[in-house]
Amino acid sequence: MREAGFDLSEGADREFQQHTCAAFALAERVTGVRLTPRLLDSLEFVCGLVPMR
């Protein structure tokens, strides 16, 4: 995760601003799929809602 860009240090001075970029970098590394803006624009996303009891 550190190699993908996550700040894994402890304490109040942690940087969270780059975690979105790091998450995409980690997903590319784990899946082997290059996530480009063109790929993300062409994908169909499906979601659903679960009612709360």
Residue pairs with C-beta under 8 A, 6 or more apart in sequence:
1 8
1 22
1 26
2 8
3 29
4 22
4 23
4 25
4 26
4 29
5 18
5 19
5 21
5 22
5 25
5 26
6 18
6 19
6 22
6 26
7 14
7 15
7 16
7 18
7 19
24 35
27 33
27 35
28 34
28 35
33 39
